[in-house]
């Protein structure tokens, strides 16, 4: 059962896993025992959140960073949950180089996020309405 595999991947007990992901314990038990099936979107979400690796997931590690390339959804995420849709197949990119490229990508995303949040904070104290030229 995939839900059981995902939970075991986390190292959590059923009770801990259910509490952490706000799943009623009887529901989790039913999913794991095959009495009922978890919704596909929920399984996919749990796989992403827990970084569960299956045949459609490539884990790219570099120093203290880890990235997760989900071939089936064409997305890459970091350990903080930031996610980017990728329009190119990354399967044949050299893993060492891909890790460097992903470091750059997520660093640029973090810089853009900081700039965005700073602009929003500055806007709160201003009466200026910006227009595109």
N, CA, C and O atoms as CSV, one atom per row, in Angstrom:
chain,resi,resn,atom,element,x,y,z
A,1,UNK,N,N,0.831,-1.185,0.000
A,1,UNK,CA,C,0.000,0.000,0.000
A,1,UNK,C,C,0.874,1.247,0.000
A,1,UNK,O,O,1.766,1.387,0.836
A,2,UNK,N,N,0.618,2.138,-0.927
A,2,UNK,CA,C,1.462,3.320,-1.091
A,2,UNK,C,C,1.426,4.232,0.129
A,2,UNK,O,O,2.464,4.763,0.525
A,3,UNK,N,N,0.269,4.424,0.727
A,3,UNK,CA,C,0.182,5.296,1.910
A,3,UNK,C,C,1.064,4.752,3.031
A,3,UNK,O,O,1.753,5.523,3.700
A,4,UNK,N,N,1.054,3.450,3.242
A,4,UNK,CA,C,1.907,2.847,4.267
A,4,UNK,C,C,3.381,3.089,3.924
A,4,UNK,O,O,4.177,3.419,4.804
A,5,UNK,N,N,3.741,2.927,2.656
A,5,UNK,CA,C,5.123,3.159,2.235
A,5,UNK,C,C,5.541,4.606,2.497
A,5,UNK,O,O,6.645,4.874,2.973
A,6,UNK,N,N,4.644,5.520,2.179
A,6,UNK,CA,C,4.940,6.944,2.404
A,6,UNK,C,C,5.135,7.204,3.899
A,6,UNK,O,O,6.085,7.877,4.300
A,7,UNK,N,N,4.230,6.668,4.716
A,7,UNK,CA,C,4.339,6.870,6.168
A,7,UNK,C,C,5.626,6.266,6.704
A,7,UNK,O,O,6.328,6.903,7.490
A,8,UNK,N,N,5.945,5.048,6.291
A,8,UNK,CA,C,7.165,4.394,6.767
A,8,UNK,C,C,8.411,5.171,6.332
A,8,UNK,O,O,9.409,5.220,7.051
A,9,UNK,N,N,8.335,5.774,5.150
A,9,UNK,CA,C,9.436,6.612,4.661
A,9,UNK,C,C,9.718,7.755,5.640
A,9,UNK,O,O,10.866,8.165,5.807
A,10,UNK,N,N,8.662,8.267,6.284
A,10,UNK,CA,C,8.833,9.375,7.230
A,10,UNK,C,C,9.362,8.914,8.579
A,10,UNK,O,O,9.894,9.716,9.347
A,11,UNK,N,N,9.216,7.603,8.876
A,11,UNK,CA,C,9.649,7.087,10.164
A,11,UNK,C,C,8.643,7.344,11.273
A,11,UNK,O,O,8.947,7.124,12.446
A,12,UNK,N,N,7.456,7.804,10.922
A,12,UNK,CA,C,6.438,8.120,11.916
A,12,UNK,C,C,5.510,6.931,12.153
A,12,UNK,O,O,5.323,6.084,11.279
A,13,UNK,N,N,4.938,6.888,13.347
A,13,UNK,CA,C,3.902,5.897,13.637
A,13,UNK,C,C,2.618,6.353,12.948
A,13,UNK,O,O,2.530,7.483,12.469
A,14,UNK,N,N,1.640,5.480,12.904
A,14,UNK,CA,C,0.353,5.867,12.323
A,14,UNK,C,C,-0.231,7.067,13.061
A,14,UNK,O,O,-0.729,8.006,12.440
A,15,UNK,N,N,-0.167,7.029,14.375
A,15,UNK,CA,C,-0.732,8.111,15.183
A,15,UNK,C,C,-0.017,9.431,14.912
A,15,UNK,O,O,-0.662,10.466,14.750
A,16,UNK,N,N,1.316,9.396,14.862
A,16,UNK,CA,C,2.093,10.615,14.606
A,16,UNK,C,C,1.813,11.163,13.201
A,16,UNK,O,O,1.627,12.365,13.015
A,17,UNK,N,N,1.787,10.264,12.229
A,17,UNK,CA,C,1.548,10.657,10.836
A,17,UNK,C,C,0.151,11.263,10.694
A,17,UNK,O,O,-0.020,12.306,10.063
A,18,UNK,N,N,-0.836,10.605,11.281
A,18,UNK,CA,C,-2.217,11.089,11.202
A,18,UNK,C,C,-2.336,12.481,11.826
A,18,UNK,O,O,-2.993,13.363,11.273
A,19,UNK,N,N,-1.701,12.666,12.969
A,19,UNK,CA,C,-1.764,13.967,13.647
A,19,UNK,C,C,-1.060,15.036,12.827
A,19,UNK,O,O,-1.590,16.133,12.646
A,20,UNK,N,N,0.129,14.723,12.331
A,20,UNK,CA,C,0.914,15.698,11.577
A,20,UNK,C,C,0.186,16.167,10.320
A,20,UNK,O,O,0.227,17.351,9.986
A,21,UNK,N,N,-0.479,15.247,9.622
A,21,UNK,CA,C,-1.131,15.589,8.355
A,21,UNK,C,C,-2.649,15.714,8.474
A,21,UNK,O,O,-3.368,15.739,7.475
A,22,UNK,N,N,-3.121,15.793,9.727
A,22,UNK,CA,C,-4.536,16.043,9.992
A,22,UNK,C,C,-5.453,15.025,9.306
A,22,UNK,O,O,-6.473,15.375,8.713
A,23,UNK,N,N,-5.057,13.772,9.408
A,23,UNK,CA,C,-5.843,12.668,8.850
A,23,UNK,C,C,-6.471,11.931,10.028
A,23,UNK,O,O,-5.747,11.551,10.949
A,24,UNK,N,N,-7.773,11.715,10.040
A,24,UNK,CA,C,-8.342,10.908,11.119
A,24,UNK,C,C,-7.650,9.537,11.158
A,24,UNK,O,O,-7.494,8.879,10.129
A,25,UNK,N,N,-7.248,9.130,12.338
A,25,UNK,CA,C,-6.500,7.875,12.481
A,25,UNK,C,C,-7.232,6.685,11.871
A,25,UNK,O,O,-6.591,5.883,11.192
A,26,UNK,N,N,-8.543,6.526,12.074
A,26,UNK,CA,C,-9.233,5.396,11.433
A,26,UNK,C,C,-9.160,5.458,9.898
A,26,UNK,O,O,-9.069,4.426,9.233
A,27,UNK,N,N,-9.200,6.660,9.356
A,27,UNK,CA,C,-9.091,6.820,7.898
A,27,UNK,C,C,-7.730,6.355,7.415
A,27,UNK,O,O,-7.632,5.625,6.430
A,28,UNK,N,N,-6.674,6.779,8.111
A,28,UNK,CA,C,-5.321,6.355,7.751
A,28,UNK,C,C,-5.200,4.836,7.822
A,28,UNK,O,O,-4.626,4.212,6.930
A,29,UNK,N,N,-5.732,4.257,8.862
A,29,UNK,CA,C,-5.668,2.794,9.002
A,29,UNK,C,C,-6.402,2.096,7.861
A,29,UNK,O,O,-5.929,1.094,7.325
A,30,UNK,N,N,-7.559,2.634,7.499
A,30,UNK,CA,C,-8.314,2.048,6.380
A,30,UNK,C,C,-7.530,2.160,5.072
A,30,UNK,O,O,-7.523,1.228,4.268
A,31,UNK,N,N,-6.874,3.294,4.864
A,31,UNK,CA,C,-6.065,3.453,3.648
A,31,UNK,C,C,-4.942,2.425,3.623
A,31,UNK,O,O,-4.702,1.773,2.608
A,32,UNK,N,N,-4.259,2.291,4.754
A,32,UNK,CA,C,-3.117,1.370,4.811
A,32,UNK,C,C,-3.537,-0.091,4.692
A,32,UNK,O,O,-2.781,-0.904,4.161
A,33,UNK,N,N,-4.717,-0.435,5.171
A,33,UNK,CA,C,-5.193,-1.813,5.125
A,33,UNK,C,C,-5.919,-2.135,3.820
A,33,UNK,O,O,-6.283,-3.285,3.575
A,34,UNK,N,N,-6.128,-1.119,2.987
A,34,UNK,CA,C,-6.806,-1.348,1.726
A,34,UNK,C,C,-8.322,-1.417,1.839
A,34,UNK,O,O,-8.998,-1.800,0.884
A,35,UNK,N,N,-8.862,-1.049,3.000
A,35,UNK,CA,C,-10.313,-1.021,3.186
A,35,UNK,C,C,-10.923,0.069,2.313
A,35,UNK,O,O,-11.993,-0.106,1.731
A,36,UNK,N,N,-10.223,1.193,2.234
A,36,UNK,CA,C,-10.642,2.294,1.358
A,36,UNK,C,C,-9.391,2.871,0.709
A,36,UNK,O,O,-8.269,2.561,1.108
A,37,UNK,N,N,-9.602,3.708,-0.291
A,37,UNK,CA,C,-8.483,4.279,-1.037
A,37,UNK,C,C,-8.395,5.774,-0.794
A,37,UNK,O,O,-9.402,6.482,-0.803
A,38,UNK,N,N,-7.178,6.237,-0.577
A,38,UNK,CA,C,-6.959,7.677,-0.446
A,38,UNK,C,C,-7.125,8.320,-1.822
A,38,UNK,O,O,-6.772,7.716,-2.834
A,39,UNK,N,N,-7.663,9.548,-1.865
A,39,UNK,CA,C,-7.778,10.239,-3.154
A,39,UNK,C,C,-6.392,10.397,-3.790
A,39,UNK,O,O,-5.406,10.643,-3.095
A,40,UNK,N,N,-6.331,10.256,-5.092
A,40,UNK,CA,C,-5.050,10.324,-5.817
A,40,UNK,C,C,-4.343,11.648,-5.557
A,40,UNK,O,O,-3.130,11.672,-5.348
A,41,UNK,N,N,-5.095,12.754,-5.568
A,41,UNK,CA,C,-4.468,14.052,-5.345
A,41,UNK,C,C,-3.844,14.122,-3.952
A,41,UNK,O,O,-2.822,14.783,-3.766
A,42,UNK,N,N,-4.449,13.446,-2.971
A,42,UNK,CA,C,-3.929,13.465,-1.608
A,42,UNK,C,C,-2.651,12.631,-1.508
A,42,UNK,O,O,-1.704,13.010,-0.820
A,43,UNK,N,N,-2.636,11.510,-2.191
A,43,UNK,CA,C,-1.426,10.672,-2.222
A,43,UNK,C,C,-0.290,11.457,-2.872
A,43,UNK,O,O,0.831,11.465,-2.364
A,44,UNK,N,N,-0.581,12.119,-3.999
A,44,UNK,CA,C,0.449,12.920,-4.674
A,44,UNK,C,C,0.959,14.028,-3.763
A,44,UNK,O,O,2.160,14.296,-3.715
A,45,UNK,N,N,0.053,14.666,-3.047
A,45,UNK,CA,C,0.448,15.725,-2.123
A,45,UNK,C,C,1.335,15.175,-1.009
A,45,UNK,O,O,2.358,15.774,-0.676
A,46,UNK,N,N,0.951,14.047,-0.437
A,46,UNK,CA,C,1.768,13.442,0.615
A,46,UNK,C,C,3.146,13.041,0.089
A,46,UNK,O,O,4.145,13.192,0.791
A,47,UNK,N,N,3.202,12.537,-1.131
A,47,UNK,CA,C,4.490,12.165,-1.725
A,47,UNK,C,C,5.386,13.398,-1.831
A,47,UNK,O,O,6.578,13.325,-1.532
A,48,UNK,N,N,4.827,14.511,-2.249
A,48,UNK,CA,C,5.626,15.730,-2.383
A,48,UNK,C,C,6.059,16.270,-1.030
A,48,UNK,O,O,7.222,16.622,-0.832
A,49,UNK,N,N,5.114,16.333,-0.103
A,49,UNK,CA,C,5.417,16.891,1.215
A,49,UNK,C,C,6.473,16.066,1.940
A,49,UNK,O,O,7.349,16.619,2.604
A,50,UNK,N,N,6.391,14.752,1.815
A,50,UNK,CA,C,7.317,13.869,2.534
A,50,UNK,C,C,8.557,13.537,1.707
A,50,UNK,O,O,9.464,12.856,2.184
A,51,UNK,N,N,8.590,14.020,0.472
A,51,UNK,CA,C,9.696,13.729,-0.444
A,51,UNK,C,C,9.865,12.232,-0.648
A,51,UNK,O,O,10.979,11.712,-0.711
A,52,UNK,N,N,8.741,11.563,-0.748
A,52,UNK,CA,C,8.748,10.128,-1.015
A,52,UNK,C,C,9.206,9.904,-2.453
A,52,UNK,O,O,8.667,10.497,-3.387
A,53,UNK,N,N,10.182,9.064,-2.614
A,53,UNK,CA,C,10.753,8.815,-3.933
A,53,UNK,C,C,10.175,7.546,-4.540
A,53,UNK,O,O,10.165,6.487,-3.913
A,54,UNK,N,N,9.700,7.673,-5.752
A,54,UNK,CA,C,9.270,6.497,-6.497
A,54,UNK,C,C,9.926,6.577,-7.879
A,54,UNK,O,O,10.834,7.383,-8.082
A,55,UNK,N,N,9.489,5.772,-8.806
A,55,UNK,CA,C,10.123,5.746,-10.120
A,55,UNK,C,C,10.000,7.060,-10.883
A,55,UNK,O,O,10.793,7.331,-11.784
A,56,UNK,N,N,9.008,7.877,-10.528
A,56,UNK,CA,C,8.798,9.143,-11.220
A,56,UNK,C,C,9.502,10.309,-10.542
A,56,UNK,O,O,9.348,11.452,-10.971
A,57,UNK,N,N,10.267,10.043,-9.496
A,57,UNK,CA,C,10.931,11.105,-8.743
A,57,UNK,C,C,12.439,10.915,-8.778
A,57,UNK,O,O,12.955,9.822,-8.541
A,58,UNK,N,N,13.127,12.001,-9.079
A,58,UNK,CA,C,14.590,11.986,-9.032
A,58,UNK,C,C,15.010,12.926,-7.909
A,58,UNK,O,O,14.600,14.086,-7.881
A,59,UNK,N,N,15.824,12.429,-6.988
A,59,UNK,CA,C,16.326,13.257,-5.898
A,59,UNK,C,C,17.716,13.739,-6.273
A,59,UNK,O,O,18.593,12.939,-6.598
A,60,UNK,N,N,17.910,15.043,-6.227
A,60,UNK,CA,C,19.195,15.648,-6.557
A,60,UNK,C,C,19.741,16.260,-5.271
A,60,UNK,O,O,19.132,17.173,-4.713
A,61,UNK,N,N,20.886,15.762,-4.796
A,61,UNK,CA,C,21.457,16.260,-3.545
A,61,UNK,C,C,22.782,16.971,-3.820
A,61,UNK,O,O,23.568,16.576,-4.681
A,62,UNK,N,N,22.991,18.035,-3.047
A,62,UNK,CA,C,24.253,18.769,-3.127
A,62,UNK,C,C,24.504,19.419,-1.779
A,62,UNK,O,O,23.704,20.231,-1.315
A,63,UNK,N,N,25.605,19.066,-1.157
A,63,UNK,CA,C,25.950,19.579,0.176
A,63,UNK,C,C,24.744,19.447,1.095
A,63,UNK,O,O,24.287,18.336,1.363
A,64,UNK,N,N,24.219,20.582,1.586
A,64,UNK,CA,C,23.082,20.539,2.499
A,64,UNK,C,C,21.748,20.742,1.784
A,64,UNK,O,O,20.709,20.856,2.436
A,65,UNK,N,N,21.766,20.788,0.468
A,65,UNK,CA,C,20.541,21.030,-0.293
A,65,UNK,C,C,20.054,19.736,-0.933
A,65,UNK,O,O,20.835,18.836,-1.243
A,66,UNK,N,N,18.760,19.676,-1.118
A,66,UNK,CA,C,18.162,18.553,-1.840
A,66,UNK,C,C,17.019,19.100,-2.683
A,66,UNK,O,O,16.272,19.978,-2.250
A,67,UNK,N,N,16.901,18.572,-3.879
A,67,UNK,CA,C,15.843,18.979,-4.799
A,67,UNK,C,C,15.142,17.717,-5.291
A,67,UNK,O,O,15.738,16.641,-5.346
A,68,UNK,N,N,13.893,17.863,-5.642
A,68,UNK,CA,C,13.070,16.732,-6.049
A,68,UNK,C,C,12.446,17.035,-7.403
A,68,UNK,O,O,11.634,17.950,-7.535
A,69,UNK,N,N,12.830,16.263,-8.398
A,69,UNK,CA,C,12.296,16.420,-9.751
A,69,UNK,C,C,11.224,15.359,-9.948
A,69,UNK,O,O,11.506,14.160,-9.944
A,70,UNK,N,N,9.986,15.823,-10.120
A,70,UNK,CA,C,8.844,14.925,-10.317
A,70,UNK,C,C,8.537,14.879,-11.807
A,70,UNK,O,O,7.921,15.793,-12.357
A,71,UNK,N,N,8.974,13.804,-12.447
A,71,UNK,CA,C,8.795,13.695,-13.901
A,71,UNK,C,C,7.325,13.696,-14.291
A,71,UNK,O,O,6.955,14.280,-15.309
A,72,UNK,N,N,6.491,13.055,-13.502
A,72,UNK,CA,C,5.078,12.941,-13.890
A,72,UNK,C,C,4.334,14.271,-13.856
A,72,UNK,O,O,3.327,14.425,-14.547
A,73,UNK,N,N,4.806,15.235,-13.068
A,73,UNK,CA,C,4.165,16.553,-13.031
A,73,UNK,C,C,5.055,17.656,-13.589
A,73,UNK,O,O,4.664,18.823,-13.612
A,74,UNK,N,N,6.255,17.286,-14.042
A,74,UNK,CA,C,7.218,18.252,-14.592
A,74,UNK,C,C,7.490,19.400,-13.628
A,74,UNK,O,O,7.493,20.567,-14.021
A,75,UNK,N,N,7.716,19.061,-12.370
A,75,UNK,CA,C,8.012,20.082,-11.376
A,75,UNK,C,C,9.273,19.722,-10.602
A,75,UNK,O,O,9.653,18.556,-10.501
A,76,UNK,N,N,9.902,20.746,-10.065
A,76,UNK,CA,C,11.056,20.592,-9.193
A,76,UNK,C,C,10.739,21.349,-7.917
A,76,UNK,O,O,10.224,22.466,-7.964
A,77,UNK,N,N,11.046,20.740,-6.774
A,77,UNK,CA,C,10.837,21.437,-5.510
A,77,UNK,C,C,12.089,21.315,-4.654
A,77,UNK,O,O,12.919,20.427,-4.845
A,78,UNK,N,N,12.195,22.233,-3.708
A,78,UNK,CA,C,13.280,22.154,-2.737
A,78,UNK,C,C,12.703,21.655,-1.421
A,78,UNK,O,O,11.511,21.359,-1.339
A,79,UNK,N,N,13.530,21.559,-0.403
A,79,UNK,CA,C,13.073,21.012,0.869
A,79,UNK,C,C,12.109,21.943,1.595
A,79,UNK,O,O,11.445,21.521,2.542
A,80,UNK,N,N,12.021,23.196,1.171
A,80,UNK,CA,C,11.127,24.163,1.812
A,80,UNK,C,C,9.752,24.199,1.149
A,80,UNK,O,O,8.877,24.957,1.567
A,81,UNK,N,N,9.567,23.387,0.127
A,81,UNK,CA,C,8.273,23.337,-0.539
A,81,UNK,C,C,8.127,24.287,-1.699
A,81,UNK,O,O,7.082,24.305,-2.349
A,82,UNK,N,N,9.161,25.091,-1.984
A,82,UNK,CA,C,9.103,25.941,-3.172
A,82,UNK,C,C,9.080,25.024,-4.384
A,82,UNK,O,O,9.839,24.058,-4.456
A,83,UNK,N,N,8.216,25.326,-5.325
A,83,UNK,CA,C,8.013,24.429,-6.457
A,83,UNK,C,C,8.019,25.222,-7.759
A,83,UNK,O,O,7.450,26.310,-7.839
A,84,UNK,N,N,8.667,24.665,-8.771
A,84,UNK,CA,C,8.771,25.313,-10.074
A,84,UNK,C,C,8.354,24.315,-11.144
A,84,UNK,O,O,8.794,23.165,-11.154
A,85,UNK,N,N,7.496,24.783,-12.043
A,85,UNK,CA,C,7.110,23.945,-13.188
A,85,UNK,C,C,8.226,24.030,-14.227
A,85,UNK,O,O,8.652,25.123,-14.602
A,86,UNK,N,N,8.691,22.882,-14.683
A,86,UNK,CA,C,9.788,22.798,-15.644
A,86,UNK,C,C,9.226,22.301,-16.976
A,86,UNK,O,O,8.532,21.286,-17.027
A,87,UNK,N,N,9.532,23.025,-18.051
A,87,UNK,CA,C,8.994,22.642,-19.359
A,87,UNK,C,C,9.937,21.767,-20.160
A,87,UNK,O,O,9.595,21.348,-21.266
A,88,UNK,N,N,11.102,21.484,-19.635
A,88,UNK,CA,C,12.079,20.625,-20.316
A,88,UNK,C,C,12.321,19.368,-19.500
A,88,UNK,O,O,12.235,19.395,-18.272
A,89,UNK,N,N,12.622,18.271,-20.172
A,89,UNK,CA,C,12.968,17.030,-19.487
A,89,UNK,C,C,14.381,17.152,-18.927
A,89,UNK,O,O,15.320,17.460,-19.661
A,90,UNK,N,N,14.528,16.913,-17.638
A,90,UNK,CA,C,15.829,17.057,-16.975
A,90,UNK,C,C,16.547,15.724,-16.781
A,90,UNK,O,O,17.646,15.688,-16.229
A,91,UNK,N,N,15.942,14.644,-17.224
A,91,UNK,CA,C,16.463,13.309,-16.947
A,91,UNK,C,C,17.899,13.096,-17.408
A,91,UNK,O,O,18.649,12.379,-16.745
A,92,UNK,N,N,18.304,13.698,-18.526
A,92,UNK,CA,C,19.636,13.447,-19.068
A,92,UNK,C,C,20.677,14.497,-18.681
A,92,UNK,O,O,21.824,14.427,-19.122
A,93,UNK,N,N,20.279,15.471,-17.858
A,93,UNK,CA,C,21.244,16.473,-17.398
A,93,UNK,C,C,22.130,15.821,-16.343
A,93,UNK,O,O,21.644,15.091,-15.480
A,94,UNK,N,N,23.421,16.084,-16.417
A,94,UNK,CA,C,24.351,15.498,-15.451
A,94,UNK,C,C,23.941,15.902,-14.035
A,94,UNK,O,O,23.759,17.090,-13.768
A,95,UNK,N,N,23.790,14.936,-13.121
A,95,UNK,CA,C,23.305,15.243,-11.769
A,95,UNK,C,C,24.095,16.330,-11.042
A,95,UNK,O,O,23.504,17.191,-10.389
A,96,UNK,N,N,25.419,16.299,-11.150
A,96,UNK,CA,C,26.233,17.325,-10.480
A,96,UNK,C,C,25.898,18.707,-11.019
A,96,UNK,O,O,25.716,19.657,-10.257
A,97,UNK,N,N,25.817,18.811,-12.344
A,97,UNK,CA,C,25.501,20.108,-12.953
A,97,UNK,C,C,24.073,20.534,-12.637
A,97,UNK,O,O,23.815,21.709,-12.374
A,98,UNK,N,N,23.151,19.586,-12.662
A,98,UNK,CA,C,21.760,19.902,-12.370
A,98,UNK,C,C,21.627,20.481,-10.963
A,98,UNK,O,O,20.857,21.417,-10.749
A,99,UNK,N,N,22.361,19.938,-10.019
A,99,UNK,CA,C,22.321,20.467,-8.648
A,99,UNK,C,C,22.776,21.921,-8.620
A,99,UNK,O,O,22.189,22.746,-7.920
A,100,UNK,N,N,23.818,22.233,-9.379
A,100,UNK,CA,C,24.299,23.617,-9.443
A,100,UNK,C,C,23.254,24.534,-10.083
A,100,UNK,O,O,23.018,25.646,-9.610
A,101,UNK,N,N,22.634,24.057,-11.160
A,101,UNK,CA,C,21.615,24.855,-11.839
A,101,UNK,C,C,20.424,25.102,-10.924
A,101,UNK,O,O,19.856,26.194,-10.907
A,102,UNK,N,N,20.053,24.076,-10.162
A,102,UNK,CA,C,18.921,24.217,-9.247
A,102,UNK,C,C,19.256,25.144,-8.086
A,102,UNK,O,O,18.398,25.899,-7.629
A,103,UNK,N,N,20.506,25.092,-7.601
A,103,UNK,CA,C,20.940,26.056,-6.585
A,103,UNK,C,C,20.709,27.475,-7.094
A,103,UNK,O,O,20.136,28.307,-6.392
A,104,UNK,N,N,21.157,27.744,-8.313
A,104,UNK,CA,C,20.992,29.072,-8.905
A,104,UNK,C,C,19.519,29.441,-9.060
A,104,UNK,O,O,19.107,30.549,-8.718
A,105,UNK,N,N,18.737,28.503,-9.577
A,105,UNK,CA,C,17.312,28.759,-9.797
A,105,UNK,C,C,16.613,29.131,-8.492
A,105,UNK,O,O,15.919,30.145,-8.426
A,106,UNK,N,N,16.792,28.318,-7.462
A,106,UNK,CA,C,16.088,28.578,-6.213
A,106,UNK,C,C,16.671,29.777,-5.466
A,106,UNK,O,O,15.951,30.440,-4.719
A,107,UNK,N,N,17.955,30.066,-5.651
A,107,UNK,CA,C,18.536,31.277,-5.084
A,107,UNK,C,C,17.879,32.501,-5.728
A,107,UNK,O,O,17.507,33.445,-5.031
A,108,UNK,N,N,17.737,32.484,-7.058
A,108,UNK,CA,C,17.084,33.589,-7.758
A,108,UNK,C,C,15.626,33.739,-7.326
A,108,UNK,O,O,15.127,34.855,-7.185
A,109,UNK,N,N,14.953,32.620,-7.120
A,109,UNK,CA,C,13.566,32.666,-6.653
A,109,UNK,C,C,13.505,33.319,-5.270
A,109,UNK,O,O,12.636,34.153,-5.012
A,110,UNK,N,N,14.422,32.941,-4.387
A,110,UNK,CA,C,14.423,33.527,-3.046
A,110,UNK,C,C,14.714,35.021,-3.083
A,110,UNK,O,O,14.114,35.782,-2.324
A,111,UNK,N,N,15.612,35.448,-3.938
A,111,UNK,CA,C,15.894,36.882,-4.090
A,111,UNK,C,C,14.647,37.602,-4.594
A,111,UNK,O,O,14.306,38.675,-4.096
A,112,UNK,N,N,13.970,37.023,-5.572
A,112,UNK,CA,C,12.746,37.629,-6.105
A,112,UNK,C,C,11.650,37.689,-5.042
A,112,UNK,O,O,10.920,38.677,-4.954
A,113,UNK,N,N,11.537,36.640,-4.242
A,113,UNK,CA,C,10.531,36.633,-3.175
A,113,UNK,C,C,10.830,37.733,-2.154
A,113,UNK,O,O,9.919,38.439,-1.721
A,114,UNK,N,N,12.096,37.881,-1.767
A,114,UNK,CA,C,12.468,38.926,-0.811
A,114,UNK,C,C,12.144,40.309,-1.372
A,114,UNK,O,O,11.616,41.158,-0.654
A,115,UNK,N,N,12.453,40.540,-2.639
A,115,UNK,CA,C,12.153,41.811,-3.290
A,115,UNK,C,C,10.648,42.062,-3.317
A,115,UNK,O,O,10.197,43.176,-3.052
A,116,UNK,N,N,9.873,41.028,-3.636
A,116,UNK,CA,C,8.419,41.126,-3.664
A,116,UNK,C,C,7.872,41.507,-2.286
A,116,UNK,O,O,7.059,42.423,-2.172
A,117,UNK,N,N,8.319,40.803,-1.239
A,117,UNK,CA,C,7.821,41.075,0.107
A,117,UNK,C,C,8.222,42.473,0.570
A,117,UNK,O,O,7.433,43.158,1.221
A,118,UNK,N,N,9.441,42.903,0.242
A,118,UNK,CA,C,9.890,44.245,0.593
A,118,UNK,C,C,9.020,45.294,-0.100
A,118,UNK,O,O,8.608,46.272,0.524
A,119,UNK,N,N,8.742,45.089,-1.392
A,119,UNK,CA,C,7.879,46.014,-2.127
A,119,UNK,C,C,6.492,46.083,-1.506
A,119,UNK,O,O,5.919,47.165,-1.379
A,120,UNK,N,N,5.956,44.948,-1.124
A,120,UNK,CA,C,4.628,44.914,-0.497
A,120,UNK,C,C,4.630,45.666,0.829
A,120,UNK,O,O,3.690,46.406,1.120
A,121,UNK,N,N,5.674,45.486,1.635
A,121,UNK,CA,C,5.772,46.191,2.910
A,121,UNK,C,C,5.882,47.700,2.693
A,121,UNK,O,O,5.242,48.480,3.399
A,122,UNK,N,N,6.693,48.107,1.717
A,122,UNK,CA,C,6.836,49.532,1.421
A,122,UNK,C,C,5.529,50.118,0.908
A,122,UNK,O,O,5.204,51.267,1.205
A,123,UNK,N,N,4.791,49.349,0.151
A,123,UNK,CA,C,3.533,49.813,-0.416
A,123,UNK,C,C,2.496,50.110,0.675
A,123,UNK,O,O,1.675,51.015,0.528
A,124,UNK,N,N,2.542,49.353,1.748
A,124,UNK,CA,C,1.561,49.533,2.819
A,124,UNK,C,C,1.605,50.935,3.415
A,124,UNK,O,O,0.588,51.442,3.889
A,125,UNK,N,N,2.773,51.559,3.393
A,125,UNK,CA,C,2.910,52.898,3.975
A,125,UNK,C,C,2.920,54.005,2.942
A,125,UNK,O,O,3.354,55.118,3.237
A,126,UNK,N,N,2.457,53.726,1.749
A,126,UNK,CA,C,2.543,54.688,0.643
A,126,UNK,C,C,1.201,54.849,-0.029
A,126,UNK,O,O,0.376,53.936,-0.025
A,127,UNK,N,N,0.986,56.035,-0.615
A,127,UNK,CA,C,-0.236,56.297,-1.388
A,127,UNK,C,C,0.014,56.219,-2.890
A,127,UNK,O,O,-0.866,56.564,-3.679
A,128,UNK,N,N,1.182,55.777,-3.288
A,128,UNK,CA,C,1.554,55.737,-4.693
A,128,UNK,C,C,0.872,54.574,-5.391
A,128,UNK,O,O,0.846,53.458,-4.873
A,129,UNK,N,N,0.312,54.844,-6.581
A,129,UNK,CA,C,-0.229,53.793,-7.443
A,129,UNK,C,C,0.687,53.682,-8.663
A,129,UNK,O,O,0.815,54.636,-9.429
A,130,UNK,N,N,1.310,52.546,-8.843
A,130,UNK,CA,C,2.255,52.349,-9.938
A,130,UNK,C,C,1.511,51.952,-11.213
A,130,UNK,O,O,0.485,51.274,-11.165
A,131,UNK,N,N,2.043,52.381,-12.337
A,131,UNK,CA,C,1.498,51.968,-13.635
A,131,UNK,C,C,2.640,51.497,-14.508
A,131,UNK,O,O,3.753,52.018,-14.429
A,132,UNK,N,N,2.363,50.522,-15.330
A,132,UNK,CA,C,3.363,50.054,-16.302
A,132,UNK,C,C,3.476,51.084,-17.414
A,132,UNK,O,O,2.476,51.666,-17.834
A,133,UNK,N,N,4.674,51.304,-17.880
A,133,UNK,CA,C,4.893,52.279,-18.964
A,133,UNK,C,C,4.493,51.704,-20.292
A,133,UNK,O,O,4.606,52.378,-21.316
